[in-house]
Amino acid sequence: MNKWLSKNQGARLLALSFVVVSLLGACSKPVDPVVVAIPAQYALSDVRYFFSAGDRIDTVTLQLKGASVQNPGSTTVTQQVKEDLSELIKTSRFTIASATQLPTDIDLSKFEVRVPQQWYGNSSLVQSIETYSLSPSQQQKPYVPEREAASTITVAPKSRIDISRQIDAYQLTCSFDCLLENKTTGQRYPITGKWQGLLQYNNLSVTLKESAL
């Protein structure tokens, strides 16, 4: 009886050992490594603006908000009136040439670039200090003039001066090109297209009209 139990227990221990070894063998199978794709890093460089066929500058005269200076007194007064140009805006919009080949994972609107802000008549376009998105959607920012302007106005007794103002807006359509570089692989993609926007304002004109109070 005891011999039979010993043999039975031995068989059970042997079977249990086989199961443990099988489980350990299953756990020790090699696991395939997880490959994590690292997003490519891109950089934009060598942004250049120039005139080519069909490019132009259009001039539009804008009427600005007026103002009024009154003198209800009995003596002539002189006042300095600062020219308020806060209603002026700078605009920017990019159009990429249809033939431009770009990576499928790139969003150019995430890149900020400087845009034209002056033209000196020698085909040289000076770029702005502030930046705009390389986007096909029109962007707007407050226009910052190079210097403040003011007018000295003399107002006769018992009268007022109505001030009307206008300024020329220069709308530019020009060509541009730049390079997009994959910083991981070093591959470069040339980008070409058009830029449209407000180049600059100039020729502020102030007209004064006197009337009695």
PASE-500973 format. One record per residue: x, y negated, z of N, C-alpha, C in turn. Coordinates in steps of 0.2 Angstrom, whole numbers, plus 5000, padded with zeros to 4 digits. Layout:
residues N
XYZXYZXYZ;...
//
This chain:
residues 213
500450065000500050005000500449945000;500949945005501449885005501849874999;502049934996502449934990501949904984;501349924984500849894979500849824979;500749794986500649724987501249684985;501849714986502449684984502549674977;502349734973502349724966501849674963;501249674966500749624964500949554965;501249544971501549474973502049454968;502549504967503049484962502849464955;502249504953502049484946501749414946;501349404952501049334952501549284952;502149294956502649244956502949234950;503049284946503349284939502949244935;502249254935501749214931501749144933;501749134939501749064941502449024939;502949054939503649034937503549014929;503249064926503149054918502748984917;502248974921501848914920502248854921;502548854927502948794929503548784924;503848834921504348824916504048794910;503448824908503048794902502948724903;502648704909502448634910503048584909;503648614912504248574912504448564905;504448614901504648614894504248564890;503548564892503148514888503248444890;503448434896503648364898504248344896;504748384894505348364892505448354884;504848364881504948344874505148274872;505548264867505748194866505148154863;505148084866504648044864504947994859;504447984854504647944848504747864851;505347834849505447764851504847714849;504647664853504247614850504547564847;504447554841504747494837504347434837;504647384840504247314841504547264836;504047244831504247194826504347124829;504947104828505147034830504946984825;504446934827504246884821504846844819;504846834812505346794809505346724811;505946694812506046624814506146584807;505846534806505946494800506146424802;506546394797506746324798506646284791;506446224792506346184786506946134786;507246124780507746074779507746044772;508145984772508345954765507645924762;507245894766506645864763506845804759;506545804753506745744749506145724745;506045654744505545624741505745584734;505445594729505645564723505045554718;505245514713504745494708504845544702;504245574699504245614693503645594689;503545634684503045624679502345614683;501945564682501245564685501245524692;501845514695501945484701501845404701;501545374706501445304705501245274712;501245204712501045164718500445124716;499945134719499345094718499245044724;499144974722499044924727498244904728;498044904734497344884735497344834741;496944784739496944724744496344744749;496544734756496044754761495844694765;495244684766495044624770495044644778;495344604782495444624789494944584793;494844604799494344574803494544494804;494044454804494244384805494244364812;494344304813494344274820494144194820;494044164826493844094826494244064832;494444004831494743964836494343894837;494143884843493743824844494043774848;493843704847494143654851493543604853;493243614859492643574861492843504864;493543494865493843434868493843374863;494143324866494143254862494843244859;495343294860495943284857496143344853;496643334848496843384844497243444848;497143504847497543554850497843604845;498443634847498743674843498843744847;498643794843498743864846499143914842;499443964845499744014842499244074842;499144104836498644154835499044214833;499044264837499444324835499044364830;499344394825498944424820498844504822;498244514823498044584825497944634819;498444684819498444734813498344804816;497944804822497844864825497344914821;496944884816496544924812496844954806;497444944805497844974800498045044802;498045094797498245164798498745184793;499145234795499645264791499345334789;499345354783499045424781499545464777;499445534778499845574775499545644773;499645664767499445734764499845764759;500045824760500445864756500045914752;500245924746500045974741500546014739;500546084740501146124738500946154731;501446154727501446174720501146244720;500746264715500446334715500946384714;501546364710502046414708502446434714;502446394720502846404725502746474729;503246514729503246584732503446584740;502946594744503146594751503046654755;503346664761503146724765502446724767;502146784767501446794769501246764776;501746774781501646754788501846684789;501946644784502146574786501546524786;501546474790501046424791501346354790;501446324784501746264784501546204788;500846204790500646154794500946144801;501246204803501646194809502246164809;502446144803503146104803502946034802;503345994806503345914806503945894802;503745844798504245814793504145734793;504645704791504645634790504345614783;504045564783503745544776503945474774;503745454767503945394765503645334769;504045284770503745224773503945154770;504445164765504645094761504845114755;504845074750505145074744505445014742;506045014740506444944738506444934731;506144964727506044954720506644984716;507045024719507645054715507545134715;506945154716506745224716506945254722;507145224727507445254734506845244739;506645304741506045304746506345314753;506245264758506445264764505945304769;506245354773505745394777505645364783;505045384786504845354793505245394798;505145364804505445394810505045444813;504345424813503845474816503745524811;503445584813503345644809502645654808;502545694802501845714801501845794799;501345824800501245894798501245904791;501645954789501645974781501046014780;500445974780499746004779499445974773;498946014770498545984765497945944767;497845944773497345894776497645824778;497245774776497445714777497545694785;498045664786498145644793498245574794;498045544800498045474801498345454807;498745404807499045384813499045304813;499045274819499045194819499645174815;499645124811500145094807500545044812;501245054812501645014817502044964812;501844894812502244854808502944844810;503444824806504144814808504144754813;503744704812503844644817503144614817;503044584823502344554824502344484820;501744464818501644404815501144364819;501244294818500844244822500744184817;500144154818500044094815499944034819;500243974818500143914822499543874819;499043864823498443834820498243764824;498143714820497943654823497243634822;496843624828496143624828495943544830;495643514826495343444827494843444833;494743384836494243384841493543394839;493143434843492443444841492443494835;492843534834492843574828493043644829;493043684824493243754825493543774818;494043824819494343854813494143924813;493843944807493744014805494344044801;494544104804495144134801494944194797;495144194791495044264787495644284785;495744354784496444384783496344434778;496844444774496844504769497644524769;497644594767498344624766498344674761;498944684757498944734752499244794755;498844854753499044924755499344954749;499944984750500245024744500145094745;499745124741499645194741500045234736;500445284739500945314735500745384734;500945404727500945474725501645494723;501945534726502645554724502745624724;503345654722503545724722503945734728;503945794730504445814736504745884735;505245894738505545964738505845974745;505946034747506346054753506446134753;506846154758507046224758506746254765;506446314764506246354770506646414771;506946414777507446474778507246524783;507246584782507146634787507846644791;507746624797508346624801508646694803;508146744802508346814804508746844798;508546834792508846864786509246814782;509146754783509546704779509246684772;508646724770508346714764508046644764;508146604758507846544757507346534752;506846494753506246484749506146414747;506246394741506246324739505446304738;505346244741504646224741504546154737;504046154733503946084729503246074729;503146004728502445984728502345914728;501745884730501645814730501445784737;501645724738501445694744501045634742;500445624746500045564745499945534752;499945464752499845434758499945354758;499845324763499945254764500745244764;501045204760501745194760501845134765;501545084763501645024768501144964766;501144924771500744864770501144804769;500944754765501344694764500844634762;501144574761500844514759500244494763;500344494769499744464774499544394772;498944384770498744314768498244294773;498244234776497844204781497544144778;496844134778496444074776496144044781;496143974782495843944787495243894785;494743894788494143854786493943814792;493943754792493743704797493043684797;492643684802491943664802491843624809;491343584809491143544816490743594820;490843584827490543624832489743594833;
//
